[in-house]
């Protein structure tokens, strides 16, 4: 995921270890995507969520 964000948006990412099974994507202090009971979000939807959040920032 970090590689997709870097490649498509030219943004550096920071990977922070969370609790077991956790997957959350933050832009600043805003959660833009996360794993839920249906599983992980698609890469394309995460990249788009980050793109939108960066535009709103």
Phi and psi restraints in degrees (range 20) as a CNS / XPLOR table:
assign (resid 1 and name C) (resid 2 and name N)
       (resid 2 and name CA) (resid 2 and name C) 1.0 -58.6 20.0 2
assign (resid 2 and name N) (resid 2 and name CA)
       (resid 2 and name C) (resid 3 and name N) 1.0 -39.0 20.0 2
assign (resid 2 and name C) (resid 3 and name N)
       (resid 3 and name CA) (resid 3 and name C) 1.0 -65.8 20.0 2
assign (resid 3 and name N) (resid 3 and name CA)
       (resid 3 and name C) (resid 4 and name N) 1.0 -39.0 20.0 2
assign (resid 3 and name C) (resid 4 and name N)
       (resid 4 and name CA) (resid 4 and name C) 1.0 -65.2 20.0 2
assign (resid 4 and name N) (resid 4 and name CA)
       (resid 4 and name C) (resid 5 and name N) 1.0 -41.1 20.0 2
assign (resid 4 and name C) (resid 5 and name N)
       (resid 5 and name CA) (resid 5 and name C) 1.0 -65.4 20.0 2
assign (resid 5 and name N) (resid 5 and name CA)
       (resid 5 and name C) (resid 6 and name N) 1.0 -42.3 20.0 2
assign (resid 5 and name C) (resid 6 and name N)
       (resid 6 and name CA) (resid 6 and name C) 1.0 -64.9 20.0 2
assign (resid 6 and name N) (resid 6 and name CA)
       (resid 6 and name C) (resid 7 and name N) 1.0 -45.3 20.0 2
assign (resid 6 and name C) (resid 7 and name N)
       (resid 7 and name CA) (resid 7 and name C) 1.0 -66.7 20.0 2
assign (resid 7 and name N) (resid 7 and name CA)
       (resid 7 and name C) (resid 8 and name N) 1.0 -46.7 20.0 2
assign (resid 7 and name C) (resid 8 and name N)
       (resid 8 and name CA) (resid 8 and name C) 1.0 -84.7 20.0 2
assign (resid 8 and name N) (resid 8 and name CA)
       (resid 8 and name C) (resid 9 and name N) 1.0 -28.5 20.0 2
assign (resid 8 and name C) (resid 9 and name N)
       (resid 9 and name CA) (resid 9 and name C) 1.0 -117.3 20.0 2
assign (resid 9 and name N) (resid 9 and name CA)
       (resid 9 and name C) (resid 10 and name N) 1.0 -3.9 20.0 2
assign (resid 9 and name C) (resid 10 and name N)
       (resid 10 and name CA) (resid 10 and name C) 1.0 55.6 20.0 2
assign (resid 10 and name N) (resid 10 and name CA)
       (resid 10 and name C) (resid 11 and name N) 1.0 41.3 20.0 2
assign (resid 10 and name C) (resid 11 and name N)
       (resid 11 and name CA) (resid 11 and name C) 1.0 -115.9 20.0 2
assign (resid 11 and name N) (resid 11 and name CA)
       (resid 11 and name C) (resid 12 and name N) 1.0 140.2 20.0 2
assign (resid 11 and name C) (resid 12 and name N)
       (resid 12 and name CA) (resid 12 and name C) 1.0 -81.5 20.0 2
assign (resid 12 and name N) (resid 12 and name CA)
       (resid 12 and name C) (resid 13 and name N) 1.0 148.1 20.0 2
assign (resid 12 and name C) (resid 13 and name N)
       (resid 13 and name CA) (resid 13 and name C) 1.0 -123.0 20.0 2
assign (resid 13 and name N) (resid 13 and name CA)
       (resid 13 and name C) (resid 14 and name N) 1.0 162.3 20.0 2
assign (resid 13 and name C) (resid 14 and name N)
       (resid 14 and name CA) (resid 14 and name C) 1.0 -124.5 20.0 2
assign (resid 14 and name N) (resid 14 and name CA)
       (resid 14 and name C) (resid 15 and name N) 1.0 126.3 20.0 2
assign (resid 14 and name C) (resid 15 and name N)
       (resid 15 and name CA) (resid 15 and name C) 1.0 -98.2 20.0 2
assign (resid 15 and name N) (resid 15 and name CA)
       (resid 15 and name C) (resid 16 and name N) 1.0 123.3 20.0 2
assign (resid 15 and name C) (resid 16 and name N)
       (resid 16 and name CA) (resid 16 and name C) 1.0 -119.6 20.0 2
assign (resid 16 and name N) (resid 16 and name CA)
       (resid 16 and name C) (resid 17 and name N) 1.0 125.7 20.0 2
assign (resid 16 and name C) (resid 17 and name N)
       (resid 17 and name CA) (resid 17 and name C) 1.0 -69.3 20.0 2
assign (resid 17 and name N) (resid 17 and name CA)
       (resid 17 and name C) (resid 18 and name N) 1.0 130.0 20.0 2
assign (resid 17 and name C) (resid 18 and name N)
       (resid 18 and name CA) (resid 18 and name C) 1.0 -110.4 20.0 2
assign (resid 18 and name N) (resid 18 and name CA)
       (resid 18 and name C) (resid 19 and name N) 1.0 -161.0 20.0 2
assign (resid 18 and name C) (resid 19 and name N)
       (resid 19 and name CA) (resid 19 and name C) 1.0 -73.9 20.0 2
assign (resid 19 and name N) (resid 19 and name CA)
       (resid 19 and name C) (resid 20 and name N) 1.0 165.4 20.0 2
assign (resid 19 and name C) (resid 20 and name N)
       (resid 20 and name CA) (resid 20 and name C) 1.0 -56.5 20.0 2
assign (resid 20 and name N) (resid 20 and name CA)
       (resid 20 and name C) (resid 21 and name N) 1.0 127.4 20.0 2
assign (resid 20 and name C) (resid 21 and name N)
       (resid 21 and name CA) (resid 21 and name C) 1.0 82.0 20.0 2
assign (resid 21 and name N) (resid 21 and name CA)
       (resid 21 and name C) (resid 22 and name N) 1.0 -0.6 20.0 2
assign (resid 21 and name C) (resid 22 and name N)
       (resid 22 and name CA) (resid 22 and name C) 1.0 -81.8 20.0 2
assign (resid 22 and name N) (resid 22 and name CA)
       (resid 22 and name C) (resid 23 and name N) 1.0 140.4 20.0 2
assign (resid 22 and name C) (resid 23 and name N)
       (resid 23 and name CA) (resid 23 and name C) 1.0 -146.5 20.0 2
assign (resid 23 and name N) (resid 23 and name CA)
       (resid 23 and name C) (resid 24 and name N) 1.0 108.8 20.0 2
assign (resid 23 and name C) (resid 24 and name N)
       (resid 24 and name CA) (resid 24 and name C) 1.0 -135.3 20.0 2
assign (resid 24 and name N) (resid 24 and name CA)
       (resid 24 and name C) (resid 25 and name N) 1.0 138.0 20.0 2
assign (resid 24 and name C) (resid 25 and name N)
       (resid 25 and name CA) (resid 25 and name C) 1.0 -112.1 20.0 2
assign (resid 25 and name N) (resid 25 and name CA)
       (resid 25 and name C) (resid 26 and name N) 1.0 123.0 20.0 2
assign (resid 25 and name C) (resid 26 and name N)
       (resid 26 and name CA) (resid 26 and name C) 1.0 -114.1 20.0 2
assign (resid 26 and name N) (resid 26 and name CA)
       (resid 26 and name C) (resid 27 and name N) 1.0 142.0 20.0 2
assign (resid 26 and name C) (resid 27 and name N)
       (resid 27 and name CA) (resid 27 and name C) 1.0 -119.8 20.0 2
assign (resid 27 and name N) (resid 27 and name CA)
       (resid 27 and name C) (resid 28 and name N) 1.0 106.6 20.0 2
assign (resid 27 and name C) (resid 28 and name N)
       (resid 28 and name CA) (resid 28 and name C) 1.0 65.0 20.0 2
assign (resid 28 and name N) (resid 28 and name CA)
       (resid 28 and name C) (resid 29 and name N) 1.0 -125.4 20.0 2
assign (resid 28 and name C) (resid 29 and name N)
       (resid 29 and name CA) (resid 29 and name C) 1.0 -101.8 20.0 2
assign (resid 29 and name N) (resid 29 and name CA)
       (resid 29 and name C) (resid 30 and name N) 1.0 15.6 20.0 2
assign (resid 29 and name C) (resid 30 and name N)
       (resid 30 and name CA) (resid 30 and name C) 1.0 -109.4 20.0 2
assign (resid 30 and name N) (resid 30 and name CA)
       (resid 30 and name C) (resid 31 and name N) 1.0 124.0 20.0 2
assign (resid 30 and name C) (resid 31 and name N)
       (resid 31 and name CA) (resid 31 and name C) 1.0 -77.9 20.0 2
assign (resid 31 and name N) (resid 31 and name CA)
       (resid 31 and name C) (resid 32 and name N) 1.0 122.4 20.0 2
assign (resid 31 and name C) (resid 32 and name N)
       (resid 32 and name CA) (resid 32 and name C) 1.0 -109.9 20.0 2
assign (resid 32 and name N) (resid 32 and name CA)
       (resid 32 and name C) (resid 33 and name N) 1.0 -16.6 20.0 2
assign (resid 32 and name C) (resid 33 and name N)
       (resid 33 and name CA) (resid 33 and name C) 1.0 -162.1 20.0 2
assign (resid 33 and name N) (resid 33 and name CA)
       (resid 33 and name C) (resid 34 and name N) 1.0 149.3 20.0 2
assign (resid 33 and name C) (resid 34 and name N)
       (resid 34 and name CA) (resid 34 and name C) 1.0 -159.6 20.0 2
assign (resid 34 and name N) (resid 34 and name CA)
       (resid 34 and name C) (resid 35 and name N) 1.0 158.0 20.0 2
assign (resid 34 and name C) (resid 35 and name N)
       (resid 35 and name CA) (resid 35 and name C) 1.0 -72.0 20.0 2
assign (resid 35 and name N) (resid 35 and name CA)
       (resid 35 and name C) (resid 36 and name N) 1.0 138.8 20.0 2
assign (resid 35 and name C) (resid 36 and name N)
       (resid 36 and name CA) (resid 36 and name C) 1.0 -129.8 20.0 2
assign (resid 36 and name N) (resid 36 and name CA)
       (resid 36 and name C) (resid 37 and name N) 1.0 -167.1 20.0 2
assign (resid 36 and name C) (resid 37 and name N)
       (resid 37 and name CA) (resid 37 and name C) 1.0 -65.4 20.0 2
assign (resid 37 and name N) (resid 37 and name CA)
       (resid 37 and name C) (resid 38 and name N) 1.0 -17.9 20.0 2
assign (resid 37 and name C) (resid 38 and name N)
       (resid 38 and name CA) (resid 38 and name C) 1.0 -86.5 20.0 2
assign (resid 38 and name N) (resid 38 and name CA)
       (resid 38 and name C) (resid 39 and name N) 1.0 -5.9 20.0 2
assign (resid 38 and name C) (resid 39 and name N)
       (resid 39 and name CA) (resid 39 and name C) 1.0 110.9 20.0 2
assign (resid 39 and name N) (resid 39 and name CA)
       (resid 39 and name C) (resid 40 and name N) 1.0 -158.7 20.0 2
assign (resid 39 and name C) (resid 40 and name N)
       (resid 40 and name CA) (resid 40 and name C) 1.0 -79.2 20.0 2
assign (resid 40 and name N) (resid 40 and name CA)
       (resid 40 and name C) (resid 41 and name N) 1.0 143.9 20.0 2
assign (resid 40 and name C) (resid 41 and name N)
       (resid 41 and name CA) (resid 41 and name C) 1.0 -69.3 20.0 2
assign (resid 41 and name N) (resid 41 and name CA)
       (resid 41 and name C) (resid 42 and name N) 1.0 156.0 20.0 2
assign (resid 41 and name C) (resid 42 and name N)
       (resid 42 and name CA) (resid 42 and name C) 1.0 -67.8 20.0 2
assign (resid 42 and name N) (resid 42 and name CA)
       (resid 42 and name C) (resid 43 and name N) 1.0 146.1 20.0 2
assign (resid 42 and name C) (resid 43 and name N)
       (resid 43 and name CA) (resid 43 and name C) 1.0 -54.1 20.0 2
assign (resid 43 and name N) (resid 43 and name CA)
       (resid 43 and name C) (resid 44 and name N) 1.0 -44.8 20.0 2
assign (resid 43 and name C) (resid 44 and name N)
       (resid 44 and name CA) (resid 44 and name C) 1.0 -61.6 20.0 2
assign (resid 44 and name N) (resid 44 and name CA)
       (resid 44 and name C) (resid 45 and name N) 1.0 -37.9 20.0 2
assign (resid 44 and name C) (resid 45 and name N)
       (resid 45 and name CA) (resid 45 and name C) 1.0 -71.5 20.0 2
assign (resid 45 and name N) (resid 45 and name CA)
       (resid 45 and name C) (resid 46 and name N) 1.0 -33.0 20.0 2
assign (resid 45 and name C) (resid 46 and name N)
       (resid 46 and name CA) (resid 46 and name C) 1.0 -67.9 20.0 2
assign (resid 46 and name N) (resid 46 and name CA)
       (resid 46 and name C) (resid 47 and name N) 1.0 -47.0 20.0 2
assign (resid 46 and name C) (resid 47 and name N)
       (resid 47 and name CA) (resid 47 and name C) 1.0 -58.5 20.0 2
assign (resid 47 and name N) (resid 47 and name CA)
       (resid 47 and name C) (resid 48 and name N) 1.0 -42.9 20.0 2
assign (resid 47 and name C) (resid 48 and name N)
       (resid 48 and name CA) (resid 48 and name C) 1.0 -65.8 20.0 2
assign (resid 48 and name N) (resid 48 and name CA)
       (resid 48 and name C) (resid 49 and name N) 1.0 -39.7 20.0 2
assign (resid 48 and name C) (resid 49 and name N)
       (resid 49 and name CA) (resid 49 and name C) 1.0 -63.5 20.0 2
assign (resid 49 and name N) (resid 49 and name CA)
       (resid 49 and name C) (resid 50 and name N) 1.0 -40.1 20.0 2
assign (resid 49 and name C) (resid 50 and name N)
       (resid 50 and name CA) (resid 50 and name C) 1.0 -66.1 20.0 2
assign (resid 50 and name N) (resid 50 and name CA)
       (resid 50 and name C) (resid 51 and name N) 1.0 -43.2 20.0 2
assign (resid 50 and name C) (resid 51 and name N)
       (resid 51 and name CA) (resid 51 and name C) 1.0 -57.7 20.0 2
assign (resid 51 and name N) (resid 51 and name CA)
       (resid 51 and name C) (resid 52 and name N) 1.0 -46.8 20.0 2
assign (resid 51 and name C) (resid 52 and name N)
       (resid 52 and name CA) (resid 52 and name C) 1.0 -62.5 20.0 2
assign (resid 52 and name N) (resid 52 and name CA)
       (resid 52 and name C) (resid 53 and name N) 1.0 -43.8 20.0 2
assign (resid 52 and name C) (resid 53 and name N)
       (resid 53 and name CA) (resid 53 and name C) 1.0 -64.7 20.0 2
assign (resid 53 and name N) (resid 53 and name CA)
       (resid 53 and name C) (resid 54 and name N) 1.0 -37.0 20.0 2
assign (resid 53 and name C) (resid 54 and name N)
       (resid 54 and name CA) (resid 54 and name C) 1.0 -67.7 20.0 2
assign (resid 54 and name N) (resid 54 and name CA)
       (resid 54 and name C) (resid 55 and name N) 1.0 -34.3 20.0 2
assign (resid 54 and name C) (resid 55 and name N)
       (resid 55 and name CA) (resid 55 and name C) 1.0 -70.0 20.0 2
assign (resid 55 and name N) (resid 55 and name CA)
       (resid 55 and name C) (resid 56 and name N) 1.0 -30.5 20.0 2
assign (resid 55 and name C) (resid 56 and name N)
       (resid 56 and name CA) (resid 56 and name C) 1.0 -83.1 20.0 2
assign (resid 56 and name N) (resid 56 and name CA)
       (resid 56 and name C) (resid 57 and name N) 1.0 -16.1 20.0 2
